[in-house]
Each structure stands twice: as structure tokens, then as C-alpha cells.
């Protein structure tokens, strides 16, 4: 599993810094601590995904999944 190592808050958005690269394809949702989030695209940054949420996610595992 991929873990969140740091985060940056921008209003209601949490920019999550991960310990591994994101999967290249096959996902449109992220699950953190059992809660599903729609990812917000982050360009020109490696190992980063953003979500709308205000939780403290450091140390949590991220699951990438595909939902129709």
C-alpha cells in the first residue's frame, strides 16, 4: 500500500504527498481510512494527489480504485 507522508492544506483541499508513485491508470477514486474521495488532478508534481477534505491524513494508507 501507498502511505501519505505529508500534506498541505489549501482552503478545503488537502494536497497529499505519498511515499510511492501513483498508479498510471485504472483508478478514479481514492480511499483513505475507509472514506472514498474523488481525486483532484495535480500536474507537474510526482507522488502527489489532492482531495477535498480536512482530515489529518499523515501516516494513512491510500487505496486507488475504479468505480463506474
C-alpha positions as CSV (number, residue, x, y, z in Angstrom):
1,X,0.0,0.0,0.0
2,X,1.0,3.6,-0.6
3,X,1.2,5.8,2.5
4,X,0.7,9.6,3.0
5,X,3.9,11.1,4.3
6,X,3.0,14.8,4.4
7,X,0.1,17.1,3.5
8,X,-0.5,20.7,2.6
9,X,-3.9,22.4,3.2
10,X,-5.3,24.9,0.7
11,X,-8.7,26.0,1.8
12,X,-10.9,22.8,1.7
13,X,-8.3,20.9,-0.4
14,X,-5.7,18.6,1.1
15,X,-2.7,18.0,-1.1
16,X,-1.3,14.7,-0.1
17,X,2.4,13.7,-0.6
18,X,2.9,10.0,-1.0
19,X,5.8,7.6,-0.4
20,X,5.4,6.0,-3.9
21,X,4.3,6.9,-7.4
22,X,0.6,6.9,-8.2
23,X,-0.8,4.1,-10.4
24,X,-0.7,5.2,-14.0
25,X,-4.2,4.1,-14.9
26,X,-7.2,2.2,-13.8
27,X,-8.5,4.4,-10.9
28,X,-10.9,7.3,-10.4
29,X,-11.3,7.3,-6.6
30,X,-9.0,7.2,-3.6
31,X,-9.9,5.6,-0.3
32,X,-8.3,7.0,2.9
33,X,-9.3,5.5,6.3
34,X,-12.4,3.9,4.7
35,X,-13.7,7.1,3.1
36,X,-13.9,7.5,-0.7
37,X,-12.7,10.7,-2.3
38,X,-12.8,11.9,-5.9
39,X,-9.2,12.9,-6.7
40,X,-8.3,16.4,-7.9
41,X,-5.7,16.5,-10.7
42,X,-2.3,17.7,-9.6
43,X,0.0,18.4,-12.6
44,X,3.8,18.6,-12.6
45,X,4.2,17.0,-9.2
46,X,5.2,13.4,-8.6
47,X,3.8,11.3,-5.8
48,X,1.0,13.8,-5.1
49,X,-2.8,13.5,-5.1
50,X,-5.3,16.1,-3.9
51,X,-8.8,15.6,-2.4
52,X,-11.5,17.8,-0.9
53,X,-11.3,17.1,2.8
54,X,-9.9,18.4,6.0
55,X,-8.8,15.3,7.9
56,X,-5.3,14.6,9.2
57,X,-4.1,12.0,6.7
58,X,-0.4,11.7,7.5
59,X,0.6,8.0,8.1
60,X,-2.7,6.7,6.5
61,X,-2.7,4.3,3.6
62,X,-4.2,5.2,0.3
63,X,-6.1,2.8,-1.9
64,X,-6.7,3.5,-5.5
65,X,-9.9,2.1,-7.0
66,X,-12.1,2.3,-10.1
67,X,-15.8,2.9,-9.8
68,X,-18.2,3.1,-12.7
